[in-house]
């Protein structure tokens, strides 16, 4: 029988019985503890990184692991036992069992992108805080729904942009906000690399360890072949947006933090399709116009000093100078002189104790962490719009206040996807 039940049905004893699942005891309550009790949802490659990071924090108790692939969850449990041989963590194949436990404070999400927002929103509704992988959501509407529910249920959220915690981004932001290079009028972002076409694979029967129906979840029904699943899912538009969607937030992050672009007016994307079954863009370049700011994303480094040596980067052009950076390095050029730092610029931003520790501290203090949801949603939104422009093959005008396209119902239809029947759990 299909596992496509909404949360209300799922919480009913009869619904659980029909699914052949074990009812969790209704009397289970949060035990008194100084530790934050964490469940990891999605424990493939990135999910096991989550496990390693949080298992190393003394204030954390990992109490549950969940994945639709039994091989993933078995491997993750073996890894957890290496860190904590006495672990009492339970394993699940359906994240809704995790959300039904009253003794879980927070979850981490490292599922495929098309599941991020629904799981996070349901977690907020269930009283859980969330550390969620990027990108934040599959589409614009999902980000709006997430923020509404986070505020309504007073939850904590941290986006998994781990680079955000590094000293380099903190220092870049301090230098830009100090006015050292003046008012920034142009930003150039880039990430080299192409999305693969993945050939023309043959349809297969899903392996018995994988719940393919639930893996698809809210996405359209589709036949299984390995290339569509797990890591390479990101090269299919039903689940993600290729290299562009994968890396946008990592480098756009420093821009939104440093100058907080406002008033997006237009988006023009161009790119090339792959030569295989994968339908995310092989490459995508995009031009964005904001109030007082032009922002460009390219697949190749721009023709500016220092860009050719960086596979990913941001180049800020101000009326007094420029700054170029990647994850770990930066160079500032003012009046023809290039330096790595400006000692006269004071340290004004508290340094991170670590991205995951920042989340745990936020859970305990009930204050939002650095990569919080409101910030992450604004930073992620232009990525969604550029993919829409690429799919339609034309320039789009945007109303930043209403968050709709200007007089373009066809483009608006891409702002929200109708979930597959039985998998709209919100």
DARA-V667963 format. One record per helix or strand of 3 or more residues. SS is the DSSP state (H for helix, E for strand). FROM is the first residue (numbers start at 1). LEN is the number of residues. If there is no record, write none. Layout:
ss-><SS | SS>
from-><FROM | FROM>
len-><LEN | LEN>
This chain:
ss-><H | H | E | H | E | H | E | H | E | H | E | H | E | H | H | E | H | H | H | H | E | E | E | E | E | E | E | H | H | E | H>
from-><7 | 13 | 36 | 45 | 60 | 70 | 90 | 95 | 106 | 113 | 129 | 140 | 157 | 162 | 167 | 184 | 212 | 226 | 230 | 242 | 266 | 283 | 293 | 312 | 321 | 330 | 337 | 355 | 373 | 396 | 409>
len-><4 | 7 | 6 | 11 | 7 | 14 | 3 | 5 | 4 | 13 | 4 | 14 | 3 | 4 | 11 | 8 | 5 | 3 | 6 | 18 | 7 | 8 | 6 | 7 | 5 | 5 | 3 | 11 | 20 | 4 | 4>
